[in-house]
Amino acid sequence: MSAIYPVADIRKIEQAALRDLPPYTLMQRAGHAAAQAALRLLPCPPHSAAILVLAGPGNNGGDALEAAAGLAKAGCEVLALLKTPPSQLPPDAAQALARAQQQGVHLMPPEQFADIDSAQWTLVIDGLFGIGLSRPLDGDWRSLVQAVNAMPCPVLALDVPSGLDADTGTVVGGAGGIAVTASHTITFIADKAGLYTGDGPDYAGSVELATLAIAAQYLPAPTMWLSHPELFGDYLRPRKRNSHKGSFGDVAVIGGAAGMAGAPILAARAAARCGAGRVFVGYTDNPPAYDQAQPELMCRHAADLDFSSAVLVVGPGMGMANSALALLTRALDALSWLLLDADALNLLARQPQLQAQVAQRQHAVLMTPHPLEAARLLGLSTSDIQADRVAAARKLASRFNAVVVLKGAGSIIARADGAVVVNPTGNPALATAGSGDVLSGICGALLAQGWPQWEAALAAVWLHGRAADQLVAQGIGPIGLTASELIPEVRLLLNQLVQER
């Protein structure tokens, strides 16, 4: 379980530790960790490797130069590109430069900067800017990043790929900006949200954390974490032999307007296969007699269901008709655990009086919006939501007194007290119709089995993403994976986690 800190906190942690540590200590630790990470990436013996180290004007550049010294000592041929005059480097970075040169690291002459892409590099290390960048890369810096991004070799970014906002996972400068596209990132002190959400995963690649042995006394109490089964492990309990279907609760999925009958079926199948005792499908229009692929599901008119006796999953394929609004209103009045998804969220965005009712419910709501639905609820644009996904999820959770899952790359789970979890599982296979319906059904099943909302949301999102990861690892996707294929894989994972406890 890894705590995530914003950049402002990382700076405070670093400054506090530096006051009590000998000078240069943290840079030595960061450089050593980076060198070890680089050595693990080499496909050949160190003496056969040609490594290009990009060293920026600050301490991120110093970390890179310290790593270069370690790699040269290990036998690698290391060339460092340093655009900043050595006399202008911070003291620690200047010391790292001296150490690198003593170990035989060569400095690239300025006249060769434009030709870095003509050599065959085994590895490139990005130590240009890290978390310190506040303005878009332009001029020679932009050209340099473009050249690096065109190289076929692995790229190891130090702390954060240069050009990426460590807090938001957006490229500094927006659509016109540029960032290093790393295959691997080693991040220092603590994890950063921007490495795992939004565009971050596409730029950071595989992420490794090096804490630099900073003592716990320097770390403030976190309010953000990277998701892991440890966060919900207390509820992964084996079932008692003396159980019956009533022991595991009921789920009622409400939706299925004309032309969208499959959405509630997907949610209901997921709920059944993730352990709910009974699952009802309440249709806004005429229900089918039964689901041929999953005859255990009980298909009814939504108006005929008892909303007080089941966990309610409201919204999949529900439509925007007045009858759907009436069902949403009835669900909000029910004293039941309630999950709102899809059209339930779109209806809610149009009804200020219902929004106030959500926030005042005795039983808090679990909401699972995608970015467009979140934008409608907050009166913003989708680009506003994506510009700071953590802030958007927190705002939704606070406004609605809810547990909120903001879906997308690096789904954000937030609650009203400001706590946030960033989910690292999942891949583009989930970008398919019905994937969100499956997630809603998983959540509903866990709630029906007595899980608290927070842990149910964390587990459902983690399992949903991990199922997609495992299917892709088996060669099933990401292209063409369908939502229904996720369901048996989630069931398998859930049972495996329970058995491992």
C-alpha positions in Angstrom: 0.0 0.0 0.0 1.6 3.2 -1.2 0.7 6.7 -0.1 0.5 9.4 -2.8 1.5 13.0 -2.0 1.0 16.1 -4.1 4.1 18.0 -5.3 3.7 20.7 -2.6 4.0 18.0 0.1 6.9 16.2 -1.6 8.8 19.5 -1.5 8.1 19.9 2.2 9.1 16.3 2.9 12.4 16.8 1.0 13.2 20.1 2.7 12.5 18.7 6.2 14.7 15.6 5.5 17.5 17.8 4.1 17.7 19.8 7.2 18.7 16.8 9.2 20.8 14.9 6.7 24.3 15.6 5.5 24.4 17.6 2.2 24.1 15.6 -1.0 22.7 12.6 0.8 19.3 12.5 -1.0 20.9 13.1 -4.4 23.3 10.2 -3.8 20.4 8.0 -2.9 18.3 9.0 -5.9 21.3 8.6 -8.2 22.1 5.2 -6.9 18.4 4.0 -7.2 18.3 5.4 -10.7 21.5 3.6 -11.7 20.2 0.3 -10.3 16.9 0.7 -12.2 18.9 1.5 -15.4 21.1 -1.5 -15.0 18.0 -3.7 -14.7 16.7 -2.4 -18.0 19.9 -3.1 -20.0 19.4 -6.0 -22.5 23.2 -6.5 -22.6 26.2 -6.5 -20.2 27.0 -3.1 -18.9 30.3 -2.9 -20.8 28.3 -3.2 -24.1 25.8 -0.5 -23.2 25.7 3.0 -24.6 23.7 5.3 -22.4 22.6 8.8 -23.0 21.9 10.9 -19.9 19.9 14.1 -20.3 20.7 16.4 -17.3 18.6 19.4 -16.7 19.5 22.7 -15.0 18.2 21.7 -11.5 18.5 18.9 -9.0 16.7 16.5 -11.3 19.7 16.9 -13.5 21.9 16.3 -10.5 20.1 13.0 -9.9 20.8 12.1 -13.5 24.4 12.9 -13.3 24.8 10.9 -10.1 23.1 8.0 -11.9 25.6 8.5 -14.7 28.5 8.2 -12.3 27.1 4.9 -11.0 26.6 3.5 -14.5 30.0 4.5 -15.6 31.5 2.8 -12.6 29.5 -0.3 -13.5 31.3 -0.4 -16.9 28.7 1.4 -19.1 29.7 3.9 -21.8 27.9 7.0 -20.6 27.4 10.3 -22.5 25.7 13.2 -20.7 24.0 16.0 -22.4 24.1 19.1 -20.2 22.7 22.2 -21.7 23.3 24.3 -18.6 26.8 25.8 -18.0 28.3 23.9 -15.1 28.9 27.2 -13.2 25.1 27.7 -13.0 24.2 24.3 -11.5 22.9 24.1 -7.9 25.7 23.0 -5.4 24.5 19.3 -5.2 24.2 19.0 -8.9 27.6 20.5 -9.5 29.0 17.9 -7.1 27.2 15.2 -9.0 28.8 16.5 -12.3 32.3 16.4 -10.8 31.7 12.8 -9.6 30.4 11.8 -13.0 33.4 13.2 -14.8 35.7 11.4 -12.3 34.0 8.1 -13.2 34.6 8.7 -16.9 31.3 10.1 -18.0 31.7 12.2 -21.2 30.0 15.5 -21.7 28.5 15.9 -25.1 29.8 19.0 -26.9 27.0 21.5 -27.6 27.5 21.2 -31.4 26.5 17.6 -31.2 23.1 18.2 -29.4 21.2 18.2 -32.6 22.6 14.8 -33.6 21.7 12.7 -30.6 19.2 10.7 -32.6 21.8 9.6 -35.0 23.5 7.3 -32.5 22.4 3.8 -31.4 21.6 4.2 -27.7 20.9 1.2 -25.4 19.1 3.4 -22.9 18.2 7.1 -22.5 17.8 8.6 -19.0 15.5 11.6 -18.7 16.7 13.9 -15.9 15.7 17.2 -17.5 13.0 18.7 -15.2 11.1 16.1 -13.1 8.5 17.7 -10.8 10.0 21.2 -11.2 8.5 22.2 -14.5 5.8 24.9 -14.5 5.8 26.1 -18.1 5.6 24.3 -21.4 8.8 23.0 -23.0 9.7 25.1 -26.0 12.6 25.9 -28.3 15.6 23.6 -27.9 14.0 21.7 -25.0 11.0 20.8 -27.2 13.2 19.7 -30.0 15.3 17.6 -27.6 12.1 15.8 -26.3 10.9 15.2 -29.8 14.2 13.6 -30.6 14.0 11.4 -27.5 10.5 10.3 -28.2 11.5 9.1 -31.7 14.2 6.9 -30.3 13.5 3.1 -30.4 15.4 2.3 -27.1 14.0 2.3 -23.6 13.7 5.6 -21.8 14.0 5.8 -18.0 12.5 9.0 -16.5 13.7 10.2 -13.2 10.9 11.2 -10.7 8.4 12.2 -13.5 8.8 12.3 -17.3 9.8 15.9 -18.2 6.8 17.9 -19.3 4.3 15.8 -17.3 2.4 17.4 -14.4 3.0 15.2 -11.5 -0.3 16.1 -9.7 -2.8 15.9 -12.6 -1.3 13.5 -15.2 -1.7 16.2 -17.9 1.0 17.5 -20.2 2.2 21.0 -19.1 0.9 23.4 -21.6 -2.1 21.3 -22.6 -2.7 20.2 -26.1 0.2 22.2 -27.4 2.6 20.9 -24.9 5.1 18.0 -25.1 6.5 15.5 -22.6 9.0 12.7 -22.6 7.3 9.4 -23.4 9.2 7.1 -21.1 9.0 3.3 -21.1 9.9 3.3 -17.4 9.8 5.9 -14.5 11.6 5.7 -11.2 9.9 8.1 -8.9 11.4 9.4 -5.7 10.2 9.8 -2.0 6.6 8.9 -2.7 4.2 8.1 -5.5 2.5 10.9 -7.5 -1.0 10.8 -8.8 -0.1 12.1 -12.2 1.9 9.0 -13.0 -1.2 6.8 -12.7 -4.2 8.9 -14.0 -5.2 10.8 -17.1 -2.4 10.9 -19.7 0.2 10.0 -17.1 0.3 6.2 -17.7 1.0 6.8 -21.4 4.0 9.0 -20.6 5.3 7.3 -17.4 5.3 3.6 -18.6 6.1 1.2 -15.9 6.6 3.0 -12.5 8.9 2.1 -9.7 9.1 3.9 -6.4 12.4 4.6 -4.5 11.6 6.1 -1.1 15.2 7.2 -0.6 15.0 5.8 3.0 13.3 9.0 4.2 12.1 8.3 7.8 8.4 8.2 8.5 8.7 11.2 10.8 9.0 13.5 7.8 5.9 12.2 6.1 2.6 13.9 6.9 -0.6 11.8 7.3 -1.6 11.0 3.7 -5.0 11.6 2.2 -4.3 9.8 -1.0 -3.2 6.3 -1.8 -2.5 4.0 -4.7 -5.0 1.2 -4.7 -4.0 -2.2 -3.5 -6.0 -5.2 -2.1 -4.6 -4.3 1.3 -7.0 -1.4 1.3 -10.0 -3.6 1.2 -8.5 -6.9 2.4 -10.5 -7.0 5.7 -13.7 -7.8 3.7 -12.2 -10.7 1.7 -13.7 -13.3 3.9 -14.4 -16.9 3.2 -18.0 -18.0 3.3 -19.4 -20.0 6.2 -20.6 -23.5 5.3 -23.9 -22.7 7.1 -25.0 -20.1 4.5 -27.9 -19.6 2.1 -28.8 -17.2 -0.6 -30.3 -14.8 1.9 -26.9 -14.5 3.6 -25.5 -12.6 0.6 -28.1 -10.0 -0.1 -30.2 -8.9 -3.0 -29.3 -6.6 -5.9 -31.9 -4.8 -8.0 -30.6 -3.3 -11.3 -32.9 -0.6 -12.6 -32.7 0.4 -16.2 -33.2 -1.1 -19.7 -35.2 1.4 -21.7 -36.1 0.4 -25.3 -32.9 -0.3 -27.3 -30.8 -0.5 -24.2 -31.9 -3.7 -22.6 -28.4 -5.2 -22.5 -27.0 -2.6 -20.1 -28.8 -3.8 -17.0 -28.3 -7.4 -18.0 -24.5 -6.9 -18.0 -24.7 -5.2 -14.5 -26.9 -8.0 -13.2 -24.8 -10.8 -14.6 -21.7 -9.2 -12.9 -23.6 -8.9 -9.6 -24.7 -12.6 -9.8 -21.2 -13.8 -10.6 -19.6 -11.7 -7.9 -21.7 -13.2 -5.2 -25.0 -11.5 -4.7 -27.6 -14.0 -3.3 -30.4 -12.9 -5.6 -30.4 -10.4 -8.5 -33.4 -8.7 -10.0 -33.5 -6.7 -13.2 -36.1 -4.0 -13.1 -36.9 -2.7 -16.6 -38.4 0.7 -17.3 -40.1 -0.9 -20.4 -41.4 -4.4 -21.0 -39.0 -6.9 -19.4 -38.0 -10.2 -21.1 -39.3 -13.4 -19.6 -35.8 -14.3 -18.5 -32.1 -13.9 -19.6 -31.3 -17.0 -21.6 -27.6 -16.8 -20.8 -28.2 -16.2 -17.1 -31.6 -17.6 -16.2 -30.9 -17.1 -12.5 -31.7 -13.4 -13.0 -35.2 -12.3 -12.2 -36.6 -9.9 -14.8 -39.5 -7.6 -13.8 -41.1 -4.3 -14.4 -39.1 -1.8 -12.3 -42.3 -0.4 -10.9 -43.1 -3.7 -9.4 -39.9 -4.2 -7.4 -39.5 -3.6 -3.7 -36.9 -0.8 -3.6 -36.5 -1.2 0.2 -35.2 -4.7 0.3 -32.2 -4.7 -2.1 -29.1 -2.8 -3.0 -30.2 -0.6 -5.9 -28.0 -0.1 -9.0 -29.8 2.6 -10.9 -29.1 3.9 -14.3 -27.7 1.3 -16.8 -29.6 1.9 -20.0 -32.4 3.7 -18.1 -33.0 6.5 -20.6 -34.1 10.0 -19.9 -37.9 9.6 -20.0 -40.2 10.8 -17.3 -40.8 7.2 -16.2 -37.0 6.9 -15.6 -37.0 10.1 -13.6 -39.9 8.8 -11.5 -37.9 5.6 -10.8 -34.8 7.6 -9.8 -36.9 9.7 -7.4 -38.3 6.6 -5.9 -34.8 5.1 -5.5 -33.6 8.3 -3.7 -36.5 8.0 -1.3 -35.7 4.4 -0.5 -33.8 3.5 2.7 -31.4 1.3 0.7 -27.8 1.3 -0.4 -27.8 3.1 -3.7 -25.4 3.2 -6.7 -26.1 5.8 -9.4 -24.6 5.3 -12.9 -25.1 6.3 -16.5 -28.5 7.8 -17.1 -29.3 8.1 -13.4 -26.4 10.6 -13.3 -27.5 12.4 -16.4 -31.0 12.8 -15.0 -29.5 14.0 -11.7 -27.5 16.7 -13.5 -30.8 18.1 -14.8 -32.6 18.1 -11.4 -31.1 20.5 -8.7 -33.7 19.5 -6.2 -32.7 15.8 -6.5 -29.1 16.7 -6.2 -29.8 18.3 -2.8 -31.7 15.1 -1.8 -28.7 12.9 -2.7 -26.5 14.9 -0.4 -28.9 14.6 2.5 -29.7 10.9 2.2 -29.4 8.8 5.4 -27.5 6.2 3.4 -24.8 7.8 1.3 -24.7 7.2 -2.4 -22.0 5.6 -4.5 -21.7 7.3 -7.9 -19.7 6.0 -10.9 -19.5 8.8 -13.5 -17.3 8.8 -16.6 -15.7 12.2 -17.3 -18.7 13.5 -19.4 -21.2 12.6 -16.7 -19.0 14.2 -14.1 -18.8 17.4 -16.2 -22.6 17.5 -16.5 -23.0 17.1 -12.7 -20.5 19.9 -12.0 -21.5 22.2 -14.8 -18.1 22.0 -16.4 -16.6 20.7 -19.6 -15.0 17.3 -20.0 -11.6 18.9 -20.6 -12.1 20.7 -17.2 -12.6 17.4 -15.5 -9.6 15.7 -17.2 -7.4 18.7 -16.4 -7.5 17.7 -12.7 -9.2 14.4 -12.2 -8.4 14.2 -8.5 -9.9 17.7 -7.8 -13.0 16.8 -9.8 -13.6 13.6 -8.0 -13.1 15.3 -4.6 -15.5 18.1 -5.6 -18.2 15.6 -6.6 -17.8 13.6 -3.4 -18.0 16.7 -1.3 -21.0 18.2 -3.1 -23.1 15.0 -3.0 -21.7 13.5 0.3 -21.0 10.4 -1.7 -18.3 7.9 -2.6 -17.4 8.7 -6.2 -15.6 6.7 -8.8 -14.4 8.9 -11.6 -13.8 6.4 -14.3 -11.1 6.6 -16.9 -7.4 5.8 -17.2 -6.4 5.7 -13.5 -9.9 5.8 -12.0 -10.2 8.1 -9.0 -12.1 6.9 -6.0 -13.0 9.8 -3.6 -15.1 10.3 -0.5 -16.6 13.4 1.1 -13.9 13.8 3.7 -11.3 14.3 0.9 -9.7 10.9 1.0 -8.7 9.7 -2.5 -7.5 6.4 -4.0 -6.0 6.2 -7.4 -6.5 2.9 -9.2 -3.5 1.5 -11.1 -5.1 -1.5 -12.7 -6.8 -1.5 -16.1 -5.9 -0.8 -19.7 -7.6 0.3 -23.0 -9.5 -3.0 -23.2 -12.0 -1.3 -20.8 -12.8 1.3 -23.4 -15.8 -0.6 -24.7 -19.5 -0.4 -24.4 -20.9 -2.1 -21.2 -17.7 -2.0 -19.2 -19.1 0.6 -16.8 -22.3 -1.5 -16.4 -20.1 -4.5 -15.4 -18.4 -2.3 -12.8 -21.7 -1.2 -11.4 -22.8 -4.8 -11.0 -19.6 -5.7 -9.1 -20.1 -2.8 -6.8 -23.7 -3.8 -6.2 -22.8 -7.4 -5.4 -20.2 -6.4 -2.8 -22.6 -4.0 -1.1 -25.2 -6.7 -1.0 -22.7 -8.9 0.8 -22.2 -6.4 3.5 -19.1 -4.5 2.3 -19.0 -0.8 3.3 -19.3 1.6 0.3 -15.7 2.8 0.4 -14.1 -0.7 0.4 -16.7 -2.0 -2.1 -15.8 0.8 -4.5 -12.1 0.2 -4.1 -12.4 -3.5 -4.6 -14.7 -3.3 -7.6 -12.5 -0.9 -9.4 -9.4 -2.8 -8.7 -10.9 -6.1 -9.7 -12.5 -4.7 -12.8 -9.1 -3.3 -14.0 -7.1 -6.3 -13.0 -9.5 -8.6 -14.9 -8.8 -6.6 -18.0 -5.0 -6.8 -17.4 -5.1 -10.5 -17.0 -7.2 -11.1 -20.1 -4.9 -8.9 -22.2 -1.9 -10.9 -20.8 -3.6 -14.0 -22.1 -4.0 -12.5 -25.6 -7.7 -11.6 -25.2 -7.6 -7.9 -26.1 -7.1 -5.1 -25.7 -8.6 -4.7 -29.1 -12.0 -6.4 -29.3 -12.4 -7.4 -25.7 -16.1 -7.2 -24.8 -17.6 -6.2 -21.4 -19.2 -9.6 -20.8 -15.8 -11.3 -21.1 -14.7 -9.4 -17.9 -17.3 -11.0 -15.7 -15.9 -14.6 -15.3 -12.4 -13.2 -14.9 -13.5 -10.9 -12.1 -15.2 -13.9 -10.4 -12.0 -15.9 -10.6 -9.9 -13.0 -9.2 -12.4 -12.4 -6.3 -12.2 -16.0 -5.3 -8.5 -16.1 -5.5 -8.1 -13.0 -3.3 -10.4 -14.6 -0.7 -8.4 -17.8 -0.7 -5.1 -15.9 -0.3 -6.3 -14.2 2.9 
